[in-house]
Amino acid sequence: MPRGVLDAIVGHLSREANFGGYESADDAEAAVADAYSHVAKVLGTKPRNIAVVENSTVAFFQALSAFDFKAGDVIVTTRNDYISNQLAYLSLARRYGVEVRRAADLASGGADPQSVKELLRDAHVRLVAVTWVPTNSGLMQPVAAIGEIAEAAGIPYLVDGCQAVGQIPVDVAKLRCDFFSGTARKFLRGPRGIGFLYVSDRSLKRGDFPLYIDMRGADWVSADDFAPAPDARRFENWEFAYSLVLGMGEAARYALEVGVECGGHRARELATTLREKLGGLNGIRVLDRGSELAAIVTIEASGWDATELSKLLRTRGINTSASLRAYAVIDMDEKRAASALRLSPHYYNTEEEIDRMVETLRAVTTKGRAAF
């Protein structure tokens, strides 16, 4: 996190400690409004279209719960959707008889828009849901092309932008999505435990609201009736971690100041350099596929479990993470990989750090555990 993000979080926690939660929330009213504005600007929309929730998965599920699925309804998605989203689809299939249909991939990787178009010819399709950048690779799905197809077919469109926001410029109007979920952390560089949901005017006009609507999202107007809030607030819960909201707002403001397009371009350039250098090492297999790749690099190191390797790299001051088969069963099985080491450079990383990473993995592949 940038220093300003940390200061915003700690500053509000200090106010709460000294003056109380309710009082501090009242005092932060203007700053909270600014936070909504900054997040909205990152997505190219208005504050009234932003709902603040606990994380990206909660945001995605809030949107998913707005649909009254029944047996025979179809959700069209991809073979590379995020694990929690895939589990939600399968849960709907098991509980309500919803059918999950995944678009075919292009030979180069990523969902084939033509396959999506063909799937949407079925009158039972209720929703198209796509993860822009999956957790297990640097693939960038063709979300704008899919959005154009979904809009033409009149099918609601939900985009998971968790790994995209902060490294890829976002314009929800160009995506033509009804919902867009995201997180404050990852490439946006905000705190954990807070996220957001974009809700389109089209969705609001349609009357969409979450299954379990909260007192912040609706008014209880009579004993047996309620009225959803007129804006995206209908997807929120009353209880907020206000310090995290302010931290997210500062992260969004900071990203706008740096320039997502500029910063993201450098991050992806560093990732490209990393792939090229790692691809030349014996015992290293780069797993990323797709015509466009994000600033996430995934590799398989021969003879290594990615979780173990990640922990050992951390002892060298190199931060990576592991992606396991269970996180992306379809994609990982196709790649014949049980686990993958995930490396995510950001714009503040240096070429020297990239070289250090490569040399460390070179030592691993030649000397094995003795390298540590």
QUIJO-V503340 format. One record per helix or strand of 3 or more residues. SS is the DSSP state (~ for helix, > for strand). FROM is the first residue (numbers start at 0). LEN is the number of residues. If there is no record, write none. Layout:
# QUIJO-V503340
[[SS	FROM	LEN] [SS	FROM	LEN]]
This chain:
# QUIJO-V503340
[[~	2	17] [~	20	7] [~	28	15] [~	46	3] [>	49	4] [~	55	9] [>	73	4] [~	82	14] [>	98	4] [~	112	7] [>	124	7] [~	142	11] [>	155	5] [~	171	4] [>	178	5] [~	185	3] [>	194	5] [~	200	6] [>	217	5] [>	224	4] [~	231	4] [~	241	17] [~	259	19] [>	283	3] [>	296	5] [~	305	9] [>	320	4] [~	324	3] [~	328	7] [>	338	5] [~	350	21]]
